[in-house]
Amino acid sequence: MAEFSMELNEDQLQLQKWVHDFSENVIRPAASEWDEKEETPWPIIQEAAKVGIYSFDFVAQAFFDPTGILLPIVNEELAWGDAGITLSLLGTTLGLAGIAANGTPQQMLEWGPQCFGTPDKVQLAAFAVSEPDAGSDVSNLRTRAVYDEAKDEWVLNGTKTWITNGGIADIHVVVASVEPELKSRGQASFIVPPNTKGLSQGQKFKKMGIRASHTAEVVLDDVRVPGSCLLGGKDKLDEKIARAKEGKRSSSQAAMRTFESSRPSVGAQAVGIARAAYEYALDYAKERTAFGRKIIENQGIAFKLADMKTRVDASRLLVWRAAWMGASGKTFEAGEGSMSKLYAGETAVYVTEEAIQIMGGYGYIREHPVERWHRDSKIYTIFEGTSEIQRLIIARAISGIHIP
Ligand SMILES: Cc1cc2nc3c(=O)[nH]c(=O)nc-3n(C[C@H](O)[C@H](O)[C@H](O)COP(=O)(O)OP(=O)(O)OC[C@H]3O[C@@H](n4cnc5c(N)ncnc54)[C@H](O)[C@@H]3O)c2cc1C
């Protein structure tokens, strides 16, 4: 009989505790400061690199964990400390996921470690898909990649927007259109190596939340990269384009595949924020007195907390299921990856808002972290596919109908 268990094993529990301790002792105490500064928290990234959390080896171990559970555990524990700092630590993994999804094993070995650098010289990566006129609709990219056969180089031109670590990253993974009329099927992903001429940071955005994470435009002005920087190689791209021109079905789309594989991890970050807010509100409700009794003794407050806890746990179960399905090669028949991100993202917004409500005026001021958690939570219904796009993916998967 095959065994079934929902309990983490000793190794998983140990890893969870190790990351949690870092989050509790290093990330959470610094969260408010970096939210106010609205800057990348380099000292924290360096500290995470020193202990081994910000490293290619650690992330690769979590990425290729056959159970799939390590990545959500790491994401949840870090985001429990602070989501903005977590994105500064894990934004690099978006670039890495772009390489893993589209690159050859050799490209992964060459560029993967460079995404992180070393504890003495930490590096960052970015994954640049979105454009001013192509956010949800990634088939509409305007950034062009043109092949210069004489030099075996690709020339990239265009503007990317909302890019996490954009312009400050050492490695930019850029998705561009090679054959615009083929839409997504005419796109390819490219590595832009450190210090490449023509790549610059445009506007840096001031945001509502996750303010310790850098978000900016990336301008590509005649950026030339060697032919070897085309992820997956030229033969594979030529084959894909030829198939698309013949009208044959493609097995994947560069950008969508990367997003699909990273959705449960993003959902896990939302679980981390929601859990933090739930725990904080629970403690507060047991302490705070009004009308001569603890506020938790009112059903109106106690039931809120019951609903919050239920939704946090349900979100985690969806995240873990999707992560396990991804790692064990199961087909996402009902958009289970999207379900996990959709539900966890909306839960984080709901739970953090309820936490403010439970704390009354104290929930609304910056002396307590719940107002920040609420600001941070909102991005989880927007990036990596908005809630509407997740519903679209699920609706298409369950109906078999291409709902537009
Ligand atoms: C802080 C931050 C960090 C980000 N990091 C990155 C990054 O690192 N790399 C990257 O490439 N991108 C990144 N993004 C971009 C992000 O993925 C996009 O903002 C997101 O996909 C939505 O695109 P959009 O903003 O253009 O909205 P739009 O696509 O213009 O959507 C606007 C509204 O219309 C709805 N909508 C659109 N189409 C449909 C439809 N068919 N059915 C129903 N509703 C629809 C949307 O759900 C949304 O509510 C980031 C964004 C932010 C804000």
The ligand as a Tripos MOL2 file, in Angstrom:
@<TRIPOS>MOLECULE
LIG
   53    58     1     0     0
SMALL
NO_CHARGES

@<TRIPOS>ATOM
      1 C1          5.4130   45.3680   -8.0590 C.3       1 LIG1
      2 C2          5.3620   44.6660   -9.3700 C.ar      1 LIG1
      3 C3          6.3620   43.7760   -9.7130 C.ar      1 LIG1
      4 C4          6.3280   43.1340  -10.9580 C.ar      1 LIG1
      5 N1          7.3900   42.3100  -11.3160 N.ar      1 LIG1
      6 C5          7.4400   41.8660  -12.6070 C.ar      1 LIG1
      7 C6          8.6080   41.1760  -13.0830 C.ar      1 LIG1
      8 O1          9.5750   40.9500  -12.3500 O.2       1 LIG1
      9 N2          8.6300   40.7760  -14.3840 N.ar      1 LIG1
     10 C7          7.5970   41.0170  -15.2330 C.ar      1 LIG1
     11 O2          7.6970   40.6540  -16.3990 O.2       1 LIG1
     12 N3          6.4700   41.6470  -14.8120 N.ar      1 LIG1
     13 C8          6.3670   42.0770  -13.5220 C.ar      1 LIG1
     14 N4          5.2510   42.7490  -13.0840 N.ar      1 LIG1
     15 C9          4.1420   42.9860  -14.0310 C.3       1 LIG1
     16 C10         2.8770   42.2450  -13.6620 C.3       1 LIG1
     17 O3          3.0200   40.8820  -13.9310 O.3       1 LIG1
     18 C11         1.7300   42.9170  -14.4380 C.3       1 LIG1
     19 O4          1.4770   44.1710  -13.8440 O.3       1 LIG1
     20 C12         0.4820   42.0810  -14.4270 C.3       1 LIG1
     21 O5          0.6570   40.9430  -15.2140 O.3       1 LIG1
     22 C13        -0.7540   42.8580  -14.9520 C.3       1 LIG1
     23 O6         -0.4660   43.5030  -16.1510 O.3       1 LIG1
     24 P1         -0.9050   45.0290  -16.3500 P.3       1 LIG1
     25 O7         -0.3880   45.7610  -15.1770 O.co2     1 LIG1
     26 O8         -0.4510   45.4820  -17.6850 O.co2     1 LIG1
     27 O9         -2.4900   45.0110  -16.2960 O.3       1 LIG1
     28 P2         -3.4930   44.7880  -17.5140 P.3       1 LIG1
     29 O10        -3.0990   43.5800  -18.2750 O.co2     1 LIG1
     30 O11        -3.6270   46.0650  -18.2580 O.co2     1 LIG1
     31 O12        -4.8420   44.4930  -16.7260 O.3       1 LIG1
     32 C14        -5.6510   45.5250  -16.1740 C.3       1 LIG1
     33 C15        -6.9020   44.8860  -15.5680 C.3       1 LIG1
     34 O13        -7.6510   44.2390  -16.5800 O.3       1 LIG1
     35 C16        -7.8500   42.8770  -16.2560 C.3       1 LIG1
     36 N5         -7.8410   42.0490  -17.4500 N.ar      1 LIG1
     37 C17        -6.9540   42.0690  -18.4760 C.ar      1 LIG1
     38 N6         -7.2780   41.1390  -19.3910 N.ar      1 LIG1
     39 C18        -8.3930   40.5060  -18.9510 C.ar      1 LIG1
     40 C19        -9.2100   39.4410  -19.4280 C.ar      1 LIG1
     41 N7         -8.9210   38.8140  -20.5700 N.pl3     1 LIG1
     42 N8        -10.2630   39.0610  -18.6900 N.ar      1 LIG1
     43 C20       -10.5630   39.6770  -17.5200 C.ar      1 LIG1
     44 N9         -9.8220   40.6830  -17.0110 N.ar      1 LIG1
     45 C21        -8.7470   41.0920  -17.7000 C.ar      1 LIG1
     46 C22        -6.6940   42.5390  -15.3200 C.3       1 LIG1
     47 O14        -6.9730   41.4190  -14.5230 O.3       1 LIG1
     48 C23        -6.5630   43.8180  -14.5220 C.3       1 LIG1
     49 O15        -7.5330   43.8250  -13.5060 O.3       1 LIG1
     50 C24         5.2450   43.3620  -11.8380 C.ar      1 LIG1
     51 C25         4.2120   44.2580  -11.4640 C.ar      1 LIG1
     52 C26         4.2770   44.9180  -10.2750 C.ar      1 LIG1
     53 C27         3.1750   45.9130   -9.9470 C.3       1 LIG1
@<TRIPOS>BOND
     1     1     2 1
     2     2     3 ar
     3     2    52 ar
     4     3     4 ar
     5     4     5 ar
     6     4    50 ar
     7     5     6 ar
     8     6     7 ar
     9     6    13 1
    10     7     8 2
    11     7     9 ar
    12     9    10 ar
    13    10    11 2
    14    10    12 ar
    15    12    13 ar
    16    13    14 ar
    17    14    15 1
    18    14    50 ar
    19    15    16 1
    20    16    17 1
    21    16    18 1
    22    18    19 1
    23    18    20 1
    24    20    21 1
    25    20    22 1
    26    22    23 1
    27    23    24 1
    28    24    25 2
    29    24    26 1
    30    24    27 1
    31    27    28 1
    32    28    29 2
    33    28    30 1
    34    28    31 1
    35    31    32 1
    36    32    33 1
    37    33    34 1
    38    33    48 1
    39    34    35 1
    40    35    36 1
    41    35    46 1
    42    36    37 ar
    43    36    45 ar
    44    37    38 ar
    45    38    39 ar
    46    39    40 ar
    47    39    45 ar
    48    40    41 1
    49    40    42 ar
    50    42    43 ar
    51    43    44 ar
    52    44    45 ar
    53    46    47 1
    54    46    48 1
    55    48    49 1
    56    50    51 ar
    57    51    52 ar
    58    52    53 1
@<TRIPOS>SUBSTRUCTURE
     1 LIG1         1 GROUP 0 **** ****
